[in-house]
Amino acid sequence: MALYRDPRDKRVFVPKPGGGLVLNFGHPVAWTILICTTVVPFTIVAIVTLAVIL
């Protein structure tokens, strides 16, 4: 599935035709949501895991 990117669309969450929502990656807030909910927690888990193993 391709990412939804439309900088002219001011909505952050856009409804999908089949139901549900998708992030509009043409909006900067969508990137912030992605980073705060995915990248930061993954980094924290990786660092703690490495600290425990080493």
Secondary structure, 3 states (H helix, E strand, C coil): CCCECCCCCCCCEEECCCCCEEEECCCHHHHHHHHHHHHHHHHHHHHHHHHHHC
